[in-house]
């Protein structure tokens, strides 16, 4: 059989850092309040001329370099994003052009904060069925462009960035299993109300920004992440003791801790970057993975559980032997 493994990882964060102290000057909030509610200390914000594809290309190049392959060996590109450069073409096509990769399939996946895991699931299916040999899978977001910087309940939570992996064919299973779900009935708990086909140009200004009912989202996220972790482990006849690391979506430290507690996973075995990056949506899992690979915590042979939860609601997981 043909399997897929993570051959290389990459990440990119914009140069500009916005601290909680900086936000105190912009909106009615405090460093203490933000850290107590979210665990976030700072976030990176894209420059005025910096785009989602800029960050995706930077992260993608690092992942390709880490994989030890030539750029021309990439034969599939999937970009998970909810903040594309343009309505069309896809951000993946823009990344393809800028990396000078010819004629490979390239498309975007839109599943909010679960987008990277949806994209990973798709890329894995391409590889195991012979449709690709080296897939570039990227999560990249410029959430600073869809934030109301006068709304302290949302603007303190998000940041910009990109994370990427190269999935390559292997004789041994790297991606052991993937699990993705959605439940559209919760749409209005976390959404941007306006869209291209729903009068985006005519709506009130605030309708173009993220709106969230935080308490409801928190409860749903904790319960759902707990259930997807159990589904993944039970489906593979494993327990949390078989895991080396939990690599969760970096939305909120309280959510991460609550989900880890439900799983019975000590925080010493959980990768946490939300304090430094805030919520970078579909970029958060691959960014956290890249950080932990490059600082030496995650090593070859480690058993990893990725999990994410996002608007839609969407959620997903992946069990990975790194």
Order of alpha helices (4+ residues) and beta strands (2+ residues): beta-beta-alpha-alpha-beta-alpha-beta-alpha-beta-alpha-beta-alpha-beta-beta-beta-beta-alpha-beta-alpha-beta-alpha-alpha-beta-beta
